[in-house]
Amino acid sequence: MTTIARDALHALRAHGEADYPHEACGLLVGTDDADGVRRIVAARALPNVREAEARHHRFLIEPTDLVRAERAARAEGKDVVGFYHSHPDHPARPSRYDLEHAWPFYTYVVVAVSAGRAVEANAFRLAEDRAQFVPERYTEGE
């Protein structure tokens, strides 16, 4: 079970809209509780450093940005538990490229942004065998 804070959902949708027609990207920060619930409390926007001509359909996170964000999350008693990115004018589901670059454990949220408006957000986790993404149901939390 996963909960995503309303503010985090709003932030990642707004980031997708702001970066349209390019892909937006960022981190999901939260905790994995002893009761098996992943609680995502924040979405932290990061710059898409992919070369300009590819940003409309690909994203790249600078490794130093990732390390800084991980340290900041730990300082707050949280962890990076996932990643998000937008799909401008494409469905809110991972692409083959996304599958090839995903890591186990993490939650991946994909936001469909159509004509500049965030229209859908879906969450996924990479299957244990790494062959596919499995939809991850989530509820909106406080």
VMD Tcl script that draws the C-alpha trace (Angstrom):
set ca {
  {0.00 0.00 0.00}
  {1.23 3.48 -0.85}
  {-0.01 6.89 0.17}
  {1.05 10.07 -1.60}
  {0.53 13.39 0.17}
  {-1.86 15.73 -1.61}
  {0.83 18.45 -1.66}
  {3.31 16.04 -3.30}
  {0.80 15.11 -6.01}
  {0.04 18.78 -6.60}
  {3.75 19.62 -6.82}
  {4.63 16.93 -9.34}
  {1.62 17.76 -11.52}
  {2.50 21.48 -11.40}
  {6.11 20.68 -12.30}
  {4.95 18.66 -15.31}
  {2.82 21.58 -16.46}
  {5.59 24.13 -15.89}
  {8.17 22.17 -17.90}
  {5.80 21.28 -20.76}
  {6.53 20.52 -23.60}
  {9.62 18.97 -22.02}
  {9.72 16.13 -19.51}
  {9.87 17.21 -15.89}
  {11.56 14.99 -13.33}
  {12.15 14.71 -9.62}
  {12.31 12.58 -6.51}
  {9.70 11.16 -4.17}
  {10.62 11.47 -0.51}
  {9.04 9.52 2.33}
  {9.21 6.43 4.49}
  {8.48 2.75 4.38}
  {6.65 2.04 7.62}
  {6.88 -1.18 9.61}
  {3.23 -1.86 8.71}
  {4.21 -2.16 5.03}
  {2.88 1.23 3.96}
  {5.02 3.48 1.80}
  {4.27 7.08 2.70}
  {5.37 9.64 0.13}
  {5.35 13.03 1.78}
  {7.12 15.22 -0.78}
  {7.95 15.52 -4.45}
  {11.27 17.31 -4.98}
  {11.71 18.83 -8.43}
  {15.10 18.38 -10.08}
  {16.35 19.83 -13.35}
  {16.15 17.71 -16.46}
  {19.75 17.84 -17.69}
  {19.13 15.79 -20.85}
  {20.40 17.59 -23.97}
  {17.88 20.19 -25.17}
  {16.82 18.38 -28.36}
  {15.79 15.26 -26.37}
  {14.06 16.82 -23.33}
  {10.61 16.52 -24.89}
  {10.75 12.71 -24.57}
  {13.60 11.90 -22.15}
  {14.89 13.06 -18.80}
  {18.20 12.76 -17.00}
  {18.94 13.53 -13.37}
  {22.42 14.79 -12.57}
  {24.02 12.33 -10.11}
  {25.19 15.15 -7.83}
  {21.59 16.46 -7.65}
  {20.45 12.99 -6.62}
  {23.11 12.70 -3.90}
  {22.26 16.15 -2.51}
  {18.54 15.30 -2.44}
  {19.21 11.97 -0.72}
  {21.28 13.71 1.97}
  {18.58 16.35 2.48}
  {15.92 13.64 2.83}
  {18.00 11.74 5.39}
  {18.54 14.95 7.36}
  {14.73 15.12 7.66}
  {14.51 11.48 8.76}
  {13.17 10.41 5.35}
  {14.45 8.53 2.30}
  {14.22 8.84 -1.44}
  {11.57 6.19 -2.15}
  {10.92 6.93 -5.78}
  {11.09 9.10 -8.84}
  {8.58 10.95 -10.96}
  {8.57 12.31 -14.46}
  {6.09 13.67 -16.95}
  {5.08 12.39 -20.36}
  {4.18 15.38 -22.52}
  {1.26 14.45 -24.78}
  {1.64 10.75 -23.95}
  {-0.09 8.38 -21.52}
  {0.78 8.15 -17.82}
  {2.51 4.81 -18.16}
  {6.18 3.91 -18.35}
  {7.83 3.59 -21.74}
  {10.19 0.83 -22.82}
  {13.02 3.30 -22.19}
  {11.74 3.85 -18.64}
  {11.74 0.10 -18.06}
  {15.31 -0.26 -19.27}
  {16.52 2.43 -16.86}
  {14.47 1.61 -13.75}
  {15.74 0.24 -10.46}
  {13.97 -2.17 -8.13}
  {12.45 -0.96 -4.84}
  {11.43 2.51 -6.01}
  {8.00 3.89 -6.77}
  {7.78 5.52 -10.18}
  {5.06 8.09 -10.81}
  {4.38 9.06 -14.42}
  {2.29 12.16 -15.09}
  {0.54 12.61 -18.43}
  {0.57 16.26 -19.49}
  {-1.71 16.97 -22.42}
  {-1.53 20.37 -24.12}
  {0.11 21.80 -21.00}
  {-2.30 20.34 -18.42}
  {-1.56 17.44 -16.08}
  {-4.42 15.02 -16.75}
  {-3.40 11.79 -15.02}
  {-0.78 10.40 -12.62}
  {-0.10 6.70 -12.20}
  {2.35 4.87 -9.96}
  {4.38 1.76 -10.74}
  {7.06 -0.49 -9.30}
  {9.52 -2.60 -11.20}
  {8.71 -6.32 -11.00}
  {11.21 -8.51 -9.15}
  {12.38 -10.07 -12.43}
  {12.79 -6.54 -13.90}
  {10.76 -7.59 -16.96}
  {7.90 -5.13 -16.48}
  {6.37 -2.43 -14.37}
  {3.54 -3.40 -12.05}
  {0.85 -0.79 -11.36}
  {1.07 0.45 -7.78}
  {-2.21 1.53 -6.30}
  {-1.99 4.59 -4.12}
  {-4.26 6.71 -2.03}
  {-4.04 10.44 -1.62}
  {-2.98 11.38 1.88}
  {-2.68 14.52 3.97}
}
mol new
graphics top color blue
foreach p $ca { graphics top sphere $p radius 0.5 }
foreach p [lrange $ca 0 end-1] q [lrange $ca 1 end] { graphics top cylinder $p $q radius 0.2 }
display resetview
